[in-house]
Amino acid sequence: MPPTAPAASTSPSADAASAAGHGVATLDVAALREHFPALQGGAAHFDGPGGSQIPSAVAEAVAATMTAPMSTRGSVTQAEQNSDANVLAGRAALADLLGAQPGGVVFGRSMTALTFDLSRTLAKDWGPGDEVVVSRLDHDANIRPWVLAAEAVGATVRWAEFDPTTGELDPQAFADVLSDRTRLAAVTGASNLIGTRPDVAAIAGLAHDRGALLFVDAVHLAAHASVDLEALGADVVACSPYKFFGPHCGALAADPALLETLRPDKLAPSSDAVPERFELGTLPYELMAGTAAAVDFIAGLVPGEGTRRERLVRSFAAVEEHESALRTRIEAALLELPGATVHSRAARRTPTLLVDFAGHDSGEVYRFLATRGVNVPASSFYALEASRALGLGDAGALRVGVASYTDDSDVDRLLDGLEAYFAQA
Ligand SMILES: Cc1ncc(COP(=O)(O)O)c(C=O)c1O
């Protein structure tokens, strides 16, 4: 465990259960919160799905990289070696987080930028008669790049629809629109709007049966559950470290053998090796160091031995248990409020609750809660298609995002704030 990793405790019963092979260690949320200077600022943060707060260890890793000798990646000078080490450490960390190989991790400016780049690369090989499948549930970053790339080459776009009444995205919705002409299907690992976690492995099986690639947006999922490229059946998985305690950047992971077959646009003198071929310009060494620190931080959330991957999986089990307990509490309370509709309903989902109140503007509720130091934004959060399908138009609704640092006192403040809102509305 790194020296700055959060303390965590394991209840005696959890210990015994863990030893028997089941049961989950308990997060020590109070100790965890100590690592986040921003949480001392006093606000209750339910805005994690937009970007988490950052532990000191991550900021320190960024600062240490920037204040150490640093230059373009290479092997001759110490400065070059430092940058090289940061690149390799960042890739190794994300590989552990995503169940991928370090040589298949591509860093970039953001998931959006990486997805646009990859869509144009793949579309070089598409044409009229080819098809791509996108889902109505997704964030626009996993829709529009594919739609625009398909349109640019005359390929056809087909839509897998989710059920707004249940929040479920049934694999059958993909089966209905996949065909032997499908070149790529894109789906979210978890909806950033309503939390739905579709059965990605089933969708992957359907896509592969048709000879299509599957691109999985794990940006929201990776903050709440361990992600496994292979278990998901994904050909490419995308994430954004700033959603899970890291700096603002994005990454993709794929089998290096798949990346070898692709020819992205690149500068003539830049490396043609994989994954460098996909990483345009100079890499953000300090952000890669911060990303590695974020992954180490998560791996240290729960005490125990093992590889970093094993510790990550154990930590996420504890995170899921903590977050779903808070989600259950919030959900029950929201449903008691006047005119409340909770749109997050899927059987399997993250602790991200989208709610609106009949006769009340969600933006007003958001602004009211903000005056009480409770950060709960209202929007469609770029999941525009999903918001419209839910009948919420472009404005969306109030999104209550639970994070691993959320505690019961945050929830008290949220619920008190909502009560106060309705008392004066
Ligand atoms: C589910 C999901 N996908 C994609 C994105 C876009 O990520 P980035 O900001 O790295 O482009 C977001 C950002 O909110 C998201 O929540």
The ligand as an ORCA input file, in Angstrom:
! r2SCAN-3c Opt
* xyz 0 1
  C     -20.421      7.868    -19.924
  C     -19.506      8.934    -20.456
  N     -18.901      8.734    -21.615
  C     -18.062      9.638    -22.139
  C     -17.807     10.826    -21.493
  C     -16.865     11.795    -22.113
  O     -15.613     11.690    -21.492
  P     -14.474     12.761    -21.770
  O     -14.807     13.977    -20.984
  O     -13.206     12.102    -21.315
  O     -14.458     13.018    -23.241
  C     -18.435     11.086    -20.280
  C     -18.219     12.372    -19.588
  O     -19.021     12.812    -18.821
  C     -19.291     10.109    -19.743
  O     -19.914     10.297    -18.572
*
